[in-house]
Amino acid sequence: MKPIKFKESNVVYGVGQESLEELPALKFEDGEVVSCWHLTFKEALRLLFTRKVWLCVATFNNPLQPTFMSTQQKDLFVKNK
């Protein structure tokens, strides 16, 4: 999987950091961050058959922040008023 730039992106994390791949994202004023990832054909097939996605989050020993994953942009761009 590779993080990809999308129309609403307004920030890029990891710029100039050799050990990290750049992460285009949309950062909201409340600190919420949304990124978009593109799967290879092989990864898409694996997902189709296993229906599993694994997520690793570096917490640096701080409390784990809420995380949400979706296959639809609209699930992530709707903000509660």
C-alpha positions in Angstrom: 0.0 0.0 0.0 1.1 3.5 -0.7 -0.3 6.7 0.7 -1.6 8.9 -2.2 -2.4 12.6 -2.6 -6.0 13.4 -3.0 -7.9 16.5 -4.0 -8.6 17.7 -0.4 -5.1 17.1 0.9 -3.8 20.2 2.7 -0.6 18.9 4.4 2.2 16.4 3.8 3.8 14.6 6.8 7.3 13.2 6.7 8.8 15.6 4.1 12.5 15.2 3.9 12.6 12.3 6.4 14.6 9.5 4.8 13.2 6.8 7.1 9.6 7.7 6.4 7.5 7.8 3.2 5.7 11.1 2.7 2.1 11.1 3.8 -0.3 13.4 2.0 -3.3 14.1 4.2 -6.2 16.4 5.1 -5.9 17.9 8.5 -9.0 19.4 10.1 -8.9 22.3 12.6 -9.7 19.9 15.4 -6.6 17.9 14.7 -8.2 15.0 13.0 -6.2 13.7 10.0 -7.4 11.7 7.0 -5.1 9.9 4.6 -5.8 7.8 1.5 -4.0 4.6 0.5 -3.8 2.8 -2.8 -3.5 -1.0 -2.8 -1.6 -2.9 -5.4 -3.5 -5.4 -7.5 -2.1 -8.2 -5.4 -3.1 -6.5 -2.1 -6.6 -5.8 -3.5 -7.0 -9.5 -4.3 -5.8 -10.5 -0.9 -8.3 -8.1 0.7 -11.0 -9.5 -1.5 -10.4 -13.1 -0.3 -9.3 -12.5 3.3 -11.4 -9.4 4.1 -8.7 -8.4 6.6 -6.7 -5.2 7.0 -3.9 -4.8 9.5 -3.0 -1.5 11.1 0.2 -0.5 13.0 0.2 2.8 14.9 3.4 4.2 16.5 2.3 5.6 19.8 5.8 6.3 21.2 4.4 5.0 24.5 1.7 7.6 24.6 -2.0 6.7 24.9 -3.5 5.2 21.7 -5.6 7.7 19.8 -9.0 6.7 18.3 -8.5 5.2 14.8 -11.1 4.6 12.1 -10.7 2.9 8.7 -13.1 2.9 5.8 -13.3 2.1 2.1 -15.5 5.2 1.5 -14.3 8.8 1.6 -17.7 10.0 2.7 -17.4 8.0 6.0 -14.4 10.1 6.9 -15.3 13.6 5.6 -18.6 14.0 7.5 -18.0 16.1 10.6 -20.6 16.1 13.4 -21.9 19.6 14.1 
